[in-house]
């Protein structure tokens, strides 16, 4: 493969992987659906949309964080092989809330290796219908032991980042409500969203403080759901109208927030974005739409800066002036984001890409934007111990 | 890369990945060592042996099954980044007891992709020093829900396979004791082994029945431990005396034992072996030594047949006549195997390869065999829902 450009120590290998199909289940409190049901629906949906026989699939990837902790079900590779009745390699990846993005990234590497031409990727999580304590404790397995033992929750950790951000950049508490309001508005056009209804700033500001300055309606919910993709070596598919993955980059940093150089930005996401732009031969200015990991409202603001779309300390102004809304200059989280579409953790990274594919293919229904060309998905694990960036182009 | 040969629907891409370093920690009940300690020791050991600066490593993989269930610690990619203070992508793979083999296989794909030249792989598990019930329940997370709810343990599931094997092939209960005795003998030469002492057939046969016909001393133990490898694109390293991975194949099958066509063999292992021979351009006759997944004594016997080394129903005869012992025609489990070296589940698949590398490099100490050229590692998840085969050559 041709080398695109050198980025210090990183060699930007060009890549081009075709997305043949994508599918998202409804996200929400799906008490009547098991993890297996969700995985099965998403995989079949993606395979159907890809229009290929399932026997063509040579390798599969399952992104999941919590089924070991919550349902005592590990070994999801074999579970998928059983569900789909396919004898192929199936790899389970886990990277906290970036488990789905990691599954996509590993599938890309598998295709780039030349060993496999058709890959199925599914991200899935079953989180509701369980004791709240068990879910909270399971979620904290993505943090360091010291953070767990100090009694932190993830909203507590992100609240530290928010506090510092507010103090450093003149951002107001009310600004933190903006991403939630925008994302709920987008979700109101998405029938697959967990909360398909709008919110007002007043409603967000009137909701309970969970960890100062973050309020209940600035936090992503506990959700069930799955999403799947069929990826392929573009030389093995014959169709003009394809969407391609042009960059797939994972980057890790320390697990513990206290070991980071700064907490008003996420270093792993910055590094991943830089490498992804290099790999795709594109820059922030080329992006038509973005799906970012808004696990908490502050996370969306920080993400837009880490991705180089806005300068440090300025993204909240873009949230204020509306340019990141549907109809604005560069819409962010048209799916409704983690906040309003829902956040079944293992599914999120895959769902982001499904949303971008739907937008690029012009079939996003009432939330369709006008003629998008390039989309970026930004998936984060924990407080940024893992960050995964994908860039798609049609 | 050149295509080696077509195997029905599978394209055997040739591969060649250099193993620069390998390291295994002591396996055992290491109450004074945490999962982090084990990972750290193994990684540093492998990097030191590889003789490279850790900054050369571009991607890392962590194979682990149980840390989410047992220690509420997921997100091991970020944990490793923190421990080693490296900002690279780190992928966690999970496939029950094949989590380590999966990590190696994914690292091979990453190098084959051309995106990464140097990869670190670590497999690790911390299983002791916890309530027995929690460990037993955690281990069963590798089985299907129906198997869990029926009250099965893994020894129970493998006992079904053993019963059928005894009934079909004239194998005696005493033959099941042979692999355990052989592997303990090998372990007596391995200072890293959990049980570095010999056993007699009488001692095995006198141990308690756990699930008829399997006895306590035919079962692999609960262990702590880690193993690590540094892998590289051979075009990026300059040394004549290398050991190479010539095949790396994963194959899945149904999670549930009851959904298999046969239970006296493991289909996923058979398929993986066939593809691996094809990829390496080698056959069973070329193997100097083999590390197989002897989680229970019957599993070693079945493995040797699945790998095409002995005909169906005949491997136990080779155990009887001693040709699989050190000094025999083709030694199996020189490390001591899972039975006697120990079975920290996430570490096992990596440790098998470390053992083969040590043998091929002629530094296996008192258990060194004479001039081995080719080794095969066979790593299984659950009852065969996942099987991973690696072939190494010097």
Interface residues (C-beta under 8 A of the other chain):
Chain A: X1 X11 X13 X15 X65 X66 X68 X69 X71 X72 X73 X74 X75 X76 X77 X78 X79 X80 X81 X82 X85 X86 X87 X88 X89 X90 X91 X92 X93 X94 X95 X96 X102 X105 X106 X109 X110 X112 X113 X114 X115 X137 X138 X140 X141 X142 X143 X144 X145 X148 X249 X250 X251 X252 X253 X254 X255 X256 X259 X267 X268 X271 X381 X382 X385 X386
Chain B: X1 X11 X13 X15 X65 X66 X68 X69 X71 X72 X73 X74 X75 X76 X77 X78 X79 X80 X81 X82 X85 X87 X88 X89 X90 X91 X92 X93 X94 X95 X96 X102 X105 X106 X109 X110 X112 X113 X114 X115 X137 X138 X140 X141 X142 X143 X144 X145 X148 X249 X250 X251 X252 X253 X254 X255 X256 X259 X267 X268 X271 X381 X382 X385 X386
